[in-house]
Amino acid sequence: MPGIIKINVLLTMICSCLVQMTHAAQDVPKGVNILKHINRVNDDGSYTFGYEADDGSFKIETRDVQGNVKGMFGYIDETGELKRVSYTANNGTGFEPMTTPAPVSEDIDEEDRE
């Protein structure tokens, strides 16, 4: 009799795990479709690759024969704003993101600016 109880407990645990896995799989967002892509690799080691996806994300990167890399990637944030990051990279400096100053809010009073 104790063996049957152990089997029932084991089967119950397995069924519970399967139900949880099914629910987790349903919560996974559908894949993102790639609208455009480029992938060029040249004999000299230079390359260009990139993509644009239907969710607004993108990436483009090039490498010249000296190994200098330039690129940009972006995505749409949770507020619907396009976020972009440009970067360069080489053996001398490594990865260097290029940033732009944040815009000054119009809500700031003149006395708060001083």
PESULCOR-V632722 format. One record per backbone hydrogen bond with DSSP energy under -1.0 kcal/mol. NH is the residue of the N-H (numbers start at 1). CO is the residue of the C=O. E is the energy in kcal/mol with one decimal. If there is no record, write none. Layout:
NH,CO,E
NH,CO,E
//
This chain:
5,1,-1.6
6,2,-2.1
7,3,-2.1
8,4,-2.6
9,5,-2.6
10,6,-2.5
11,7,-2.8
12,8,-2.3
13,9,-2.3
14,10,-2.3
15,11,-2.6
16,12,-2.3
17,13,-2.3
18,14,-2.4
19,15,-2.3
20,16,-2.3
21,17,-2.6
22,18,-2.2
23,19,-2.3
24,20,-2.4
25,21,-2.3
26,22,-1.5
27,23,-1.1
35,52,-2.8
36,52,-1.6
38,50,-2.3
40,48,-3.4
42,46,-2.9
45,42,-1.8
47,63,-1.5
48,40,-2.4
49,61,-2.5
50,38,-2.2
51,59,-2.4
52,36,-2.2
53,57,-2.9
54,33,-2.7
56,53,-1.7
58,74,-2.0
59,51,-2.1
60,72,-2.4
61,49,-2.7
62,70,-2.8
63,47,-2.4
64,68,-2.3
67,64,-1.7
69,89,-3.1
70,62,-2.2
71,87,-2.4
72,60,-2.3
73,85,-2.3
74,58,-2.2
75,83,-2.0
77,81,-2.9
80,77,-2.0
83,75,-3.3
85,73,-2.7
87,71,-2.6
88,96,-1.8
89,69,-2.0
94,90,-2.6
96,88,-3.1
98,86,-3.3
//
